[in-house]
């Protein structure tokens, strides 16, 4: 469990601190649709009040990626976060 937390933390630090990982919303939409994310996020698709920073958004996408075995790389997590931010959250990043 500690190794997973360390891995997630390191990945998030890389994604958040690296401008080249800003994410591509178009690629993120494709990944989001392919993974059928709305299968779990149906009743209330996404909650901007609960996820109120870009860092929390990236962490939430990373959490889903790891727990549902989507198999996304860090740049793909960034793409999905960029798509969700553009469509739902509108957070500064």
WOWO-V628615 format. One record per backbone hydrogen bond with DSSP energy under -0.5 kcal/mol. CO is the residue of the C=O (numbers start at 0). NH is the residue of the N-H. If there is no record, write none. Layout:
BEGIN
co->{CO;CO}
nh->{NH;NH}
END
This chain:
BEGIN
co->{0;1;2;3;4;5;6;7;8;9;10;11;12;13;16;17;18;22;23;24;25;26;27;28;29;30;31;32;35;36;36;39;41;45;46;46;49;52;53;54;55;56;57;58;59;60;61;62;63;64;64;72;72;73;74;75;76;77;78;79;80;81;82;83;83;84;91}
nh->{4;5;6;7;8;9;10;11;12;13;14;15;16;17;18;20;21;24;27;28;29;30;31;32;33;34;36;35;38;39;40;41;44;47;49;50;51;56;57;58;59;60;61;62;63;64;65;66;67;69;70;75;76;77;78;79;80;81;82;83;84;85;86;87;88;89;53}
END
